[in-house]
Amino acid sequence: MWLGAALFCLTTPAGVYSLILTRLGASMPDALVVHRLHFAFTVTFHYLFPQLTMGLALLIVILKSMALRTGEEHYNRAARFWMKIFGINFALGVVTGIPMEFQFGTNWAQFSRAAGGVIGQTLAMEGIFSFFLESSFLGLFLYGEKRLGPKGHWFAAFMVFLGSWLSGYLIVATDAWMQRPVGYSLGPNGEITLTSFWGLLLNRWALWQYAHNMSGAVITAAFVMAALGAFYLLVGRHQSYGQTFVRLGVMVGIIATLFQLFPSGDGQGRLLARHQPLTLAAMEGLFHSQKGAPIALVGQPDMENQRLDNPLLIPRTLSFLTYRHWASEVKGLDAFPQSDWPDNVPLVYYAYHVMVGLGTIFIAIMLVCAWKLWKGTLYASRGTLWVLMLSLPFPYIANTAGWMTAEVGRQPWVIYGLMRTAAGVSPQVSSGNVWFTLLGFMGMYLVLGILFLFLLYRVVEVGPEPLPLFVPPKS
């Protein structure tokens, strides 16, 4: 399932598809543009599902733990309800993830030939260990509660959580190696051979990226749970469950949003400055190296004049955040050859600022909700509940923007410093062939998306506890 979740690593999804074609088409072969577009579409659609299941796995374990500790059936019903939503997302994640495995051979044969001996290790472990662990215990959770008993059912939920998070780590470790290759050697024909298995698994980049990625997944799940709870409270249905969903979503969400900022975001950013300073310059719109570099809250990159138009700057902040010294020099784009620049600097800049801006809003929302929850006024505050409910899609946008920042920012490398993206494609596959399959995937995924929304609607409509069909009148 998680194969596609991090195979943002492969072709470095370029995000805004029409923008890619217009901005990149003049500077790279048409087939390469469409190959990237193809993978960008499939992986972006796919990752809508794993980010929720990875976050929900943790929340379901919390609900089952509360059921085990209190003995209240209320929490068991809540856990079963969310596991149904988990199962739907899991199924769609599997269906949309499998095609990306074949894209290694069909679209990126040269990359697979060169690096298959390295990335094959983590991808095989993800499929053999994590996926089967998760899927097996998911079946036991959904259909084996009576035979397992309370403790066994809790254990099944925990193993689903363990499998999904282990799967996430192995995929992130794959991407981290492509961002910062370690533990390898080059063969006589250019093939890349793994020399340190533990170097691959314990890559420092993987540790920070995993922490940042998983906190993003938990934020998505926390907002989805809180949003659905707010919906139930606003419409006056399943109110006890609505309160539970809002309370748990806010409590977990406040921790996850703060963790996303520090230490995970800070650690990832400092690692980026050390190993990919060019990407950092593109993210910040820093065209010229300078000491005491400012951080840009807003602004528009002007590539022709190599400047940031209409900037709103906080002086010297970037230097301090990056190197812990107000006067440190931060390298700008001008410190590197233009041939090594990301091929779409404005997209990297805007994606990064969308991610950071939304992350700041998430912290503000969760702080207000946590305050009202502590005061005991949240459930009756319809305005705040509306904000929670309408916030549901934005964590998906923030996670997608974050991956776009990382993967488009790594361009023009598919393996940073080792292999350029243009060298990794399948040379015998024409742009017409890729367009044909891409249009087919778009049609199939449209149908899958409609089916997904229909199934979710049915689950949400029934709710955690079916309402009685007939309520007798009071005498």
N, C-alpha and C positions, 0 to 999 in steps of 0.2 A: 504493500500500500504506500509506503513512504518513499518508494523509489523515486517517484516524480517529485515528492515534496521538496527535496533539496537538489534535484537535478536542474535547478537554476544553474547549477555548477557547470553544466555541459556547454550549452550554446550561449550562455549568458543572455537571458531573455531581454529584449530591447524595449519591452513595455508598450509604449504608445505606438501602435502598429503603423498607422498612416504617417506618423512623424518619422518613423524609421525609414520608410520608403522614400520620403521626400528629402530627408536630411542625409541619409547614407547612400542613397542610390547613385549619386553622382561620383562617389569615391570608392565604391567597391563593386565587384561583379554582381550581376543581378541574382545569380544562383545563391551566392552567399547571403544576400539580404533575405531571400525567401526562406532559406534554411533556418536562419535565425528567427524570422517571423513565425515559422511553423512551430519551432520549439517554444518560443515565447507564448504563443497562444495556448498550446497544450499544457504547459507547466503552470501558467497563470490560472487557467480554469481548474486544473487539478488541485492546486494548493488551497483553493477555497475549502476543501474538505478536511485534509489532515490537520490544519491549524486548529480547527474546532475539536476534532477528536482527541488530539494530544492534550489540549486544555481541559476538555470535559472529563478525560480519564482521571485527572487529579480531583476534580470536584465530585465525581461519583464516589471515589474512595472516601472522601470526607463525609458524604451523605451516608454511606454504609457504615462508617465508623460511628457516626452519631446514632444510627439505628441500633448498632450493637451495644453502645454504651447506655442508651436510654431505654431500649426495649420498645420504643414507639414505632408502630407500623407506618406512621406518617412518613418517616424518613426512608423506609423501605420502598414505599410507593413512589416517592420522589426519585429515588435512585433508579427504579425500574423505568420510570417515565423518561429520564434523561438517557438511559442506556438504549432505549428505542431510537432516540434521535442520534445517538452515537452510532448505532448499527446502520442507520440509513446513510450517514456520512461515510462510514467505513466502506460500505458497499460501493458508493459512488467514487470513493477514493481509489479502490482497487480497480474499478472499470476504467477510470481515466488515467491511472498510473501505469498500467501494463503497456499501453502503446509507446510510452517514452523509452521503455527498455528496448523496443525494436528500433527506435530512432537512433540508437547508438550505431547500429549497423547500416541502416538505410540512409541516414543523413550525415552521420559523423564517423565514417569508416576509418579515416586516417587518424583521427583522435583515438578511436578505440584500439587501433593497431599499435599505436605508440604507447598509450598509457593503460591499456587493459590489464597488464600485469600488476598494476598498483591499485587502481580503483576497483578492480574485480574482487579484491580481498574484502573490502568493507561492504560492497553491494551484495556479494554472496552471503556474508554473515547476516546482513539485514534481512534477506529473503529467507534463509534457512532457519535462523534462530528467532529473530524478533517477530517477523510476520506470522509465523506459525504459532509462536507462543501467544501472541495477541489474539489471533483468530480462534484458536482452540479454546481459550478461556472465555472469549466472548460468547461462544456457543454454550459453554457451561453456565455462564451467568444468565443468559436469556432463557435457557430451557431446563436448567438443572437445579433450581433453587430448592425444590422439595426434597430432593435426594441429598443435596449438599449440606443442608442445615444452615443456620445463621453464620457460623464461623467459616464454614466452607464457602458460602456465597460471598462473604467479605473477601476471602482469599482469592476467589475468582476475579473479583473486581480489582484487587491489588495487582494480580498478574496481568490483567488487561492494561492497567496503568504502566507496569514495568515494561511490558512488551512494546507499547507505543512509544515510551520515552527512550528505551534502548534503540528502537528502530530510528527514532529521530536523531540520536547521537551518531549512529553509524553513517547516516546520510550526510549529516553536517560534517563529519570527519572527512568524507569524500570531497565535499565542496571546499573545506578548509585546506586540503592538500593542493587543490587547484589554485587557491588564493595564495598559499605559502607552501610550496613544495619542499618536503623534507624527507630524509631517509631513502634516497634513491640514488641510482647511478645510471649513466647513459651507456648503452651498448654501441657496438661498432656501426650498426645500421640506423642509429637514432632511436632505437627502442628504449623505453624507460623501465628499469628494473628496480623492484623494491629491495632495499638492503636492510631496513629496520622496520619491522612490523609494529613495534611499540612506538617508534617515532611517528608512524602514520596515525596510530590511535590516540596518542597523547600529544599531538601537535598543539602547541599553545594557542594557535589561532582557533582550533576546533573547540577548545575549552571555553573561550570567551564568546565565540559565535554561538555555541550551543546554549549557553546561559542567556544570551540576548534573544535567540530565536524561541526558546521555550517559554520565556517570560512573555514574549509576544503572543504565543499560542494561549497561554493562561489568560492574558488580557482579553483575547477574543472570546474565550469561553465564559469569562466572568461577565462581560458585557451582554453576551447572548442570554445567559441565565437571568441576569438582572432585568434585561429588556423584556423577556417573556413574563417574568414575575410582575413587572410594572404593568404589562398589558392585562394580565389577569386581575390585578387590583383596580385598574381603571374601568374595566367592563363589569366588575362585580362578580366574577366567577372564580371558583377555586381559590378563595382569598387566603386560606391558611397556607396553601402551597405557594401562592404569589408572595406572601411575606417571607417564607423560607427562601425562595429563589432570590428575592431582592437582597435579603440579609446576607446570604452566603456569597452572592455575586459581588456585593459591595465590599465585604470583608476581605475576600481574596483579591478583588480588583485593586484595592488601595495598596496592598502589599506588592502586587505584580507591577503596577504602574511606577511605583517609586523604585523598585528593583530594576526596572527597564532603564530608568534614568541613571541610577547609580546603585551598584557598581558595574552592571553589565554594559550599559551604553558607554560609560566612561572608559572602561577597560578595552572595549572593542575599538573605540576611537583612538586611544593612545597606541594600540597595536597597529592600527592602520597608518598612523603618522610615522611609525618606525619602519614598516615594511612596504607600504604603498603611499608614499607622500604625494605622488601625482594624483592619486584618487582623492585624497583629502583636499588637495587644492581645487579639484573640480567640484567636489561637494560644497565647498565653502565659497566658490566663485572668486578664488584668490588668484588673480592673473599674474601678480608680480610678488616676488619674494620680499619679505619685509620683517624687520624686528618690531616687536610689540604689535603683532598682527591683530586686527579687529575681527569680530565675528559679525556676520551680516544676518540680521533678522529678516529683512526683505531686500529685494533688488532684482534686476533683470540682467542676465549676462548678455553683453554685447560682444559677440565673437569677432566682428569686423574690427572694432577698435580696441578689443581686449581690455574691457573694463566692465564694471558692474554699474548699470544705470539706476538712478534713483535709490541709492542704498540707504538703509537705516542701520547704522553700525554701532556696536558697543566696543569702544577702544580697548586694545591690548588683550581682550578676553580670549581670543583663539590661542595666543601664545601661552597664556596661563593654563588653559584647559588641556593643551597638548603637552606642554613641557614643564608645567608647574612653576613657570617663571614669567613675569610680566614682560620682560624685554627679550625673550628668546626669539630667534629667527624662525619663521615658518616658510618653507619653500613654496613658491607659487608655480603656476603653469610655465612661466618663462624659464624656469630652471631645468626644463626637460625638452628634448626634441619634440616637435609637433607630431612627428610620426608615431610617437608613443602616447600621445594624448588619447583619452577616451573619444571615440568617434562622435559622441553626442554629449558634449559638456553641458549644454542647457538642460537636457533630460536628467543627467546625474544630479545637477544642482537642484532642480525643482522637485525631483523624487525625494531627495534627502530632506528638503525643507518641508515637504508635505508630511513626511514621517515624523520629523521633530515637532512640527506644529500640532499635529494631531495628538502626539504623545503628551504634549503639554496640556492640551485640552482634556485628555483623559484623566490626568492627575487632578486637574481642577474639578472635574465632574465627580470623581470619586471622593475627593476631600469634602466637598459640599454634602454628598450623600452620606458619608461616614459621620459627619457632624450631626446631620438630622437624624440619623439612625441612633446615635448616642443620646440625643435629646428626646427620642421617642416620637418624632413628628414626621418621619419620612413616609410612612405608609399612607398618611392622610394628605401629603403635599402633592396635589395633582400636577402642579407645574413641574416639580422635580421628577415625578414619575414619567411625565411626557418626555422630558429630556433624556431620561434613561432609555425609554422605549425607542425614541428616534435615533439614539446613538448606535443602534445595533450594526449598521453596515460599516461604520467608520473604522473599527479595528481591522476589518478585512482590507480596506484601502491602505491603512498604515502599514500592515504587514507586506502587502504587495509592493508598496513604495520602498520599503526597506530592502527587499530582495532586489528590486530594480537598481537601487543605489549601489548595492554590493556587486552585482553582476555586470551591469552596464559600465560601472566605474572601473572594472577590471580590464575592459577592452583596451587595446586590441588583442589581448592575450586570452586564450582559452585555458592555458596553464601559465600562470604568471611568470614571465621571464624565460620560459622554456619553449612554448609553442603558441604561435599566433592563431587566432580564430580562423583566418583564411586558410591556414595549412591543415585544419582539422576536418574539413568537410569531405563528403564523398564526391570525388571528381567526376564520376560517370553519371551522376544524377542531375538532370537538367532542371532549370527553374520551372519549366512547364510541368514536369512530373511532380515537383513539390507543391505547386499551386493546386494541382488536381487533388492530391491527398489532403491538403489543408482545407479546401472547400468542403471535402467530404467530412472531415473532422468537425468543422463548424456546424454542419447540418446535424450530425449525430449528437454533438454536445448541446445543441439547442433543444433537441428532444429530451436528452438526459436532464437538462436543467429544468424543463417543464415538469418532468416526472418527479424530480427531487422536490420541487416546491409543492407539488400536489401531495406527496407522501408526508411532508412536514405539516402541511395544512391539516391533514387527517389526524395526525398525532396531537397537534396543538388543539384542535377542535374537541377531541375526546377529553384531553387533559389527563392529569395524573390519576384522577379518580372519576369514573363515569358518573354523570349526574343522573338522578332518577328521571325516568320518562314521564312520571305522573306524580305530582305533589298533591295529596288530598287537602281539601280546604279545611281551615280551622273551624272547629265547631263553636 
